[in-house]
């Protein structure tokens, strides 16, 4: 299973997939293809409330920054290849 980089495994049990959404999201808008990292305030609040380990915080921030870059610079599969998959669900 490919793991979403801004989520973390909750538990390591054979045959069970569980993750925690770390609240940090990366959006690309269809109209102008601008890219934003959102919910950073919620992510910061939850770091304190739920005591996210520093390595998890750093990995989520790094993943969000990476996604922000590749969603905006034409890197595949985010430039055109995603359209094939989107057409299957549209």
N, C-alpha and C positions, 0 to 999 in steps of 0.2 A: 504494500500500500504506500502510495506517495503521501508524505506528510505535508500539510500546509505549513509553511515556515513561520507563520505568526500564531501558531497553535502549538501546544505541547502535549505529549502523551500523559494521560492521567495515571495509568496503571499498566503494568506489563503482565498481562494474563494471556496464556495461549488461547487463541480463538476469540478474544474479546478486544474490540477497538474502542478506546475511550480517549477523548482529548478535552483540553480546556481552552476555550477561546480567550485569548489574551487581550481582546478589545481593540487592538491596533489594526486599522484597516487601510488599505490602499485602493483608491478609486480612480478610474479613468472615465471621463465623461464622453459620451458619444458625439455631442454637438461639436466640440472643439478639440477633443482628444487630450485635454489638459489632465494632469495627474495630481492627486492630492493624497497626503497621509492624514487620516482623520482619527478622531477619538483619542488623541494623545493625552488629553486631560483625564479621561476615564482610565486609560492605561496607567498614568502616573498615580492616580488615586488608588487603583487596585494593587499597584506594586506595594503600597504601604499596608492597605487593608488585609491583603492576602499573603503578604510576605513573600513575593516572588523572589526566588534566588537571583543574585546578580548575573549569573551566566545565562539564565533564561531571559532576563531583561535585555542583556546585550545581544543575544541571538535574535530576539524578536525585533529589536531596533535595526540590527544589521539586515535582516530579511526584508523589513519594510523599506529600508533605503535602497536595497537591491531591486525590489519590485518597482519602486518609484522610478528608478533609472531605466530599467528595461521596458517598462510600459510606455515610456516617453521617447525612447531613442530608436524604435523600429526593430528591436531584437525579436526574432521569432522564438516562440510561436505567437507572440503578442502583436505582431505587425499585421499579418494577414491570415496565418494558418488557423487561428481561432475561429474564423468565420465558418469553416466547415463544420465544426462542432456546434457552434451557435445555431446554424441552420437546422441541425437535427432536433433542437428543442424549441425553435421558434414557431 
